[in-house]
Structures are given as C-alpha cells and as structure tokens.
C-alpha cells in the first residue's frame, strides 16, 4: 500500500462529463441533473486519478453511464 504523499489521490473528470460531479478527494461520482433516456441514453467520459508522489503517477479509467428508461407518462 502507498503511504504519505503517494497515498494522497486526487480525482479529475475528463471532457464530456458536464452532467456529473466528482469529489476530488474520494472519487465519488454523482449526477448533477435528472436524465431523460429519450434525450441521451449513454454518457462516456474519463476519470483520472493522480497521486502526489515525486514523480506523480496517474491512471485513467473510462466511465460508461447507461440511463435506463422509466415510464414517465
């Protein structure tokens, strides 16, 4: 396990994630609005995790959010 600055991770949203919020310290991803499947059924974006070591290391993950349909009539 990492310790010290190497264990201090910062998370960042990539492009195309304007409808989501990401806690930079915990990495918890939340929606910033209500979605409508008829408008858009899938969101694809990246999240980057970077440590504070010297040199800093980072990794990216692709995130795919699929919106399920709900009967709204």
C-alpha positions as CSV (number, residue, x, y, z in Angstrom):
1,X,0.0,0.0,0.0
2,X,1.1,3.6,-0.6
3,X,1.7,5.9,2.2
4,X,2.5,9.6,2.7
5,X,2.1,11.8,-0.4
6,X,1.8,8.7,-2.6
7,X,-1.4,7.7,-0.8
8,X,-2.9,11.2,-1.4
9,X,-5.0,10.7,-4.5
10,X,-6.8,13.4,-6.5
11,X,-9.5,12.6,-9.0
12,X,-10.5,14.6,-12.0
13,X,-13.2,14.4,-14.6
14,X,-12.3,14.3,-18.3
15,X,-14.2,16.1,-21.1
16,X,-17.8,15.2,-21.9
17,X,-18.7,14.9,-18.2
18,X,-20.5,18.2,-17.7
19,X,-23.6,16.5,-16.2
20,X,-21.6,14.8,-13.4
21,X,-19.8,15.9,-10.3
22,X,-16.7,14.2,-8.9
23,X,-15.4,14.5,-5.4
24,X,-11.8,15.2,-6.0
25,X,-10.7,13.6,-2.7
26,X,-12.9,10.5,-2.5
27,X,-13.6,9.8,-6.2
28,X,-17.4,9.6,-5.6
29,X,-19.2,10.3,-8.8
30,X,-22.8,11.8,-8.7
31,X,-25.2,13.1,-11.3
32,X,-25.7,16.9,-11.3
33,X,-29.1,16.7,-13.0
34,X,-32.0,14.3,-13.8
35,X,-31.6,12.4,-17.0
36,X,-34.1,11.5,-19.7
37,X,-33.3,8.5,-21.8
38,X,-35.1,9.9,-24.8
39,X,-32.7,12.8,-24.8
40,X,-29.5,10.8,-24.2
41,X,-29.2,7.2,-23.2
42,X,-25.4,6.9,-22.7
43,X,-22.6,9.0,-21.4
44,X,-18.9,8.1,-21.9
45,X,-16.1,10.0,-20.3
46,X,-12.8,9.5,-18.4
47,X,-11.7,9.9,-14.8
48,X,-8.1,10.5,-14.0
49,X,-6.6,9.5,-10.6
50,X,-3.2,11.2,-9.7
51,X,-1.1,10.8,-6.6
52,X,1.1,13.5,-5.0
53,X,4.3,11.5,-5.1
54,X,7.5,12.5,-6.7
55,X,7.2,12.0,-9.6
56,X,3.4,12.0,-9.6
57,X,1.8,8.9,-11.1
58,X,-1.6,8.8,-12.7
59,X,-4.1,6.5,-14.4
60,X,-7.3,6.9,-16.4
61,X,-10.5,4.9,-16.4
62,X,-13.2,5.0,-19.0
63,X,-16.7,5.5,-17.4
64,X,-19.8,4.5,-19.2
65,X,-23.2,5.6,-17.7
66,X,-26.3,4.0,-19.2
67,X,-29.6,5.7,-18.5
68,X,-32.5,3.3,-18.0
69,X,-36.0,4.2,-19.2
70,X,-38.7,4.9,-16.7
71,X,-42.4,5.3,-17.7
72,X,-42.9,9.0,-17.2
73,X,-46.4,9.2,-18.6
